[in-house]
């Protein structure tokens, strides 16, 4: 029996991306560790994917994440995971870099269906924002909108591993919904 569909902050919706030619996801990107040996504040990110109507977990969806590297925002860190039976995917990365004038974020895409599921893949996407009160202490530079209100995506729930030392690492969670 699956875990309860939702506990904690309200799930955020991801928008469906119109069908079209989608680039293949290279197999080397299917990994839990996005950061590798890159320097930065460690960030463990746990994403749960639920169906928007039923709030049941979406299993075997591919969660694809991208974000700027902390030392070089022009460089991108990317990785993907397949959701488990409870709809969870977990990643180890580093706190994203800041693009001047924009909120610190991780861009997420969730691919549901596809050849393995016997049909056309449907992709949902949206930004996942790091709260400015955390991002501002880690990533210097001009802040973006401190309270972005996107149509899709939303804020991550972020807590430090050590309340006295943010550099010790961060834990972040979010629940997203896909479908109608």
Secondary structure, DSSP 8 states (H G I E B T S, - for coil): ----S--SS--EE-EEE---------GGGB-SBSSTT--S-EEEEEEEEEETTT--B-TT-EEEEEEE-SS-TTSEEEEEEE--TTSEEEEEEE-----TTS--EEEEEEEE-SGGGTS--EEEEEEEE--HHHHHHHS-S----TT---SSEEE-EEEESSTT-GGG-EEEEEEEEE--
